[in-house]
Structures are given as C-alpha cells and as structure tokens.
Amino acid sequence: MINQQRLTRLKQRFGFNQWSDSERPPYGGSPDEIDITRLVSGWHLASSGVDAADGLPRSVRTLWQVEEGDFERVLVLDIYDCESDFSAKEFLLEQLDQFESPLMERLEGTEQMGDVAFSHPGRFVTLFAQGSRVAVIKNAGAEPVPTLEIAHQVATRLGGDKPMR
C-alpha cells in the first residue's frame, strides 16, 4: 500500500481523473472462480495459485510458458479482484508504480483492453483494469515476449461483468 501523497502524484502523472469515472456492476465472484486454464491460448500453464497477501486484493497468480519446459519465453499473469471499479483503478496505479519507469504509457484505440490499460514501449509488460479486476502481464524469461496480444485474450476471456467458471 502506498501513502496518500504518492497516490496523488501517480494520479496526476497518469491522468487518473480522465479515466477513473467508469463503473461496472461488481463481479460478485472471487478470483479462484476464474478458469485459468482458458485464459491464454497457445501457451502452457506452468503453475498457478490463489494469493491473499495482507494489504493486497485476492489474486490468481500464474506462470505461462510458450511450450512446456521452455524457460526462455515465460510470462507472469496476475489477476487481482478488488472491492470496486474505483479501488481497481487505484490499485492499477499502485501496480504501475512498481515499474518505476517514466516510459509507461496509456494504451488507446485498438491497443486498449478493459476499461483502461497501460504498457511499456515494446509492449513487454501490460496492465489493465476491467471492472473490479486488475491484470498484470509481464515477462519472466530471458527472451522477452510482447504481451499485448495476451492481454487482449485475457480481457476477452475475463469478459463483461461475470467471473469465468
């Protein structure tokens, strides 16, 4: 959890007031209701688990490989289940702060997914908020893999206002 002063600076930096006002009905489910095996097609799910760390929203944490046993091209996908759309967007800011990069930019047009999305040039990390959920897709292998297509898949499979089953 970050302090209020830091959160205010992040809101200014990322134009929070421009994109924070959309609201969807709450999902009403928990992250462990997500069928994680269907989130990313064409990739191998290497590991997964539900995490409920103190001070963080409940999450599903997953590790994906292009092929089973391929440790060069690996992605980490975390999906956080926040209390509301607004708290998801504030949590998205906290996640953006973890990257400490001035190059993180808001995605717009055909690149955008969810309610609001951010990525780094090269698209090797993508974060988005969709309703009361936040997804973070980042590289964890030696060979970077673009994350934008994966993020679009995840947003589509998370779908509308319902948890996946």
C-alpha positions as CSV (number, residue, x, y, z in Angstrom):
1,M,0.0,0.0,0.0
2,I,1.4,3.4,-0.9
3,N,0.9,6.6,1.0
4,Q,-1.7,9.2,0.0
5,Q,0.9,11.8,-1.2
6,R,2.5,9.2,-3.5
7,L,-1.0,8.1,-4.8
8,T,-1.9,11.7,-5.6
9,R,1.3,12.1,-7.6
10,L,0.6,8.9,-9.5
11,K,-3.0,10.1,-10.2
12,Q,-1.6,13.3,-11.7
13,R,1.2,11.6,-13.7
14,F,-1.2,9.0,-15.3
15,G,-4.2,11.3,-15.8
16,F,-6.4,9.4,-13.4
17,N,-9.3,11.8,-13.5
18,Q,-9.6,11.3,-17.2
19,W,-10.3,7.6,-17.0
20,S,-11.4,6.8,-13.4
21,D,-15.1,7.5,-13.6
22,S,-16.4,4.5,-15.5
23,E,-18.2,2.0,-13.2
24,R,-19.5,-1.6,-13.9
25,P,-21.5,-3.8,-11.6
26,P,-19.3,-5.8,-9.3
27,Y,-18.3,-9.3,-10.4
28,G,-19.7,-10.9,-7.3
29,G,-17.2,-13.7,-7.5
30,S,-13.7,-14.5,-6.3
31,P,-10.5,-14.9,-8.3
32,D,-10.5,-18.6,-7.7
33,E,-13.7,-18.9,-9.9
34,I,-11.6,-17.9,-13.0
35,D,-11.0,-20.9,-15.2
36,I,-7.3,-20.1,-15.6
37,T,-6.6,-22.9,-18.0
38,R,-8.5,-21.0,-20.6
39,L,-7.0,-17.5,-20.1
40,V,-4.1,-17.8,-22.6
41,S,-4.5,-19.9,-25.7
42,G,-1.3,-21.4,-27.3
43,W,0.7,-21.2,-24.1
44,H,1.4,-23.8,-21.4
45,L,0.2,-23.1,-17.8
46,A,3.3,-24.0,-15.7
47,S,1.9,-23.0,-12.3
48,S,-0.9,-21.2,-10.6
49,G,-2.3,-20.3,-7.2
50,V,-4.7,-18.1,-5.3
51,D,-2.9,-15.5,-3.2
52,A,-4.4,-13.5,-0.3
53,A,-1.5,-11.4,0.9
54,D,-2.1,-8.9,3.6
55,G,-2.9,-5.4,2.2
56,L,-3.4,-6.7,-1.3
57,P,-6.6,-7.8,-3.1
58,R,-7.1,-11.5,-3.5
59,S,-5.4,-12.7,-6.7
60,V,-4.8,-15.5,-9.1
61,R,-1.0,-15.8,-9.8
62,T,0.0,-17.8,-12.9
63,L,3.2,-18.6,-14.8
64,W,3.0,-19.4,-18.5
65,Q,5.5,-20.9,-21.0
66,V,5.3,-20.8,-24.8
67,E,6.0,-24.6,-24.6
68,E,6.2,-26.9,-21.6
69,G,9.8,-26.8,-20.3
70,D,10.7,-23.5,-22.2
71,F,12.2,-21.3,-19.6
72,E,13.4,-18.7,-22.1
73,R,9.9,-17.4,-23.0
74,V,7.9,-17.1,-19.8
75,L,5.1,-14.8,-18.8
76,V,3.7,-14.0,-15.3
77,L,0.0,-13.2,-15.3
78,D,-1.6,-11.9,-12.1
79,I,-5.3,-11.1,-11.8
80,Y,-6.4,-9.1,-8.7
81,D,-10.0,-9.0,-7.5
82,C,-10.6,-5.6,-6.0
83,E,-13.6,-4.4,-4.0
84,S,-14.9,-1.9,-6.7
85,D,-14.1,-0.5,-10.0
86,F,-12.6,2.6,-8.4
87,S,-10.4,0.6,-6.0
88,A,-9.3,-1.5,-9.0
89,K,-8.2,1.7,-10.8
90,E,-6.3,2.9,-7.7
91,F,-4.7,-0.5,-7.4
92,L,-3.7,-0.3,-11.0
93,L,-1.8,2.9,-10.2
94,E,0.0,1.1,-7.4
95,Q,1.0,-1.6,-9.8
96,L,2.2,1.0,-12.3
97,D,4.3,2.5,-9.5
98,Q,6.1,-0.9,-9.1
99,F,7.7,-0.5,-12.6
100,E,9.3,2.9,-11.8
101,S,9.5,3.7,-15.5
102,P,8.8,7.1,-17.0
103,L,8.0,5.2,-20.2
104,M,4.8,3.5,-19.1
105,E,2.0,4.9,-21.3
106,R,-1.8,4.6,-21.5
107,L,-3.0,2.4,-24.4
108,E,-5.7,3.8,-26.6
109,G,-7.6,2.8,-29.7
110,T,-7.2,-0.7,-30.9
111,E,-4.4,-1.4,-28.4
112,Q,-6.6,-0.7,-25.4
113,M,-8.3,-3.5,-23.5
114,G,-10.6,-3.4,-20.4
115,D,-11.6,0.0,-19.0
116,V,-8.0,1.4,-19.0
117,A,-4.7,-0.1,-19.9
118,F,-1.0,0.7,-19.8
119,S,2.1,-0.7,-21.3
120,H,5.8,0.0,-21.8
121,P,7.1,0.7,-25.3
122,G,7.9,-2.7,-26.9
123,R,4.8,-4.0,-25.1
124,F,6.8,-6.4,-22.9
125,V,4.6,-5.6,-19.9
126,T,0.8,-4.7,-20.0
127,L,-1.5,-3.8,-17.1
128,F,-5.2,-3.2,-17.3
129,A,-8.3,-2.7,-15.2
130,Q,-11.6,-4.2,-16.2
131,G,-14.4,-3.7,-13.8
132,S,-13.2,-4.6,-10.3
133,R,-10.3,-6.6,-11.6
134,V,-6.7,-5.7,-12.5
135,A,-4.5,-7.9,-14.7
136,V,-0.7,-7.6,-14.8
137,I,1.1,-9.4,-17.6
138,K,4.9,-9.3,-17.6
139,N,7.9,-11.2,-18.8
140,A,9.8,-13.5,-16.6
141,G,12.1,-15.3,-19.1
142,A,15.4,-14.4,-20.7
143,E,13.8,-13.9,-24.1
144,P,11.2,-11.0,-24.0
145,V,7.8,-11.7,-25.5
146,P,5.3,-9.0,-26.4
147,T,2.3,-9.0,-24.0
148,L,-0.3,-7.0,-25.9
149,E,-2.0,-9.9,-27.7
150,I,-2.0,-12.0,-24.5
151,A,-3.6,-9.0,-22.6
152,H,-6.3,-8.8,-25.2
153,Q,-7.0,-12.6,-24.8
154,V,-7.2,-12.2,-21.0
155,A,-9.5,-9.2,-21.2
156,T,-11.8,-11.1,-23.6
157,R,-11.9,-14.2,-21.5
158,L,-12.5,-12.3,-18.3
159,G,-15.5,-10.9,-20.2
160,G,-18.1,-8.3,-19.2
161,D,-19.3,-8.4,-15.6
162,K,-19.1,-12.1,-14.7
163,P,-16.4,-14.3,-13.3
164,M,-15.2,-17.1,-15.6
165,R,-16.1,-20.6,-14.5
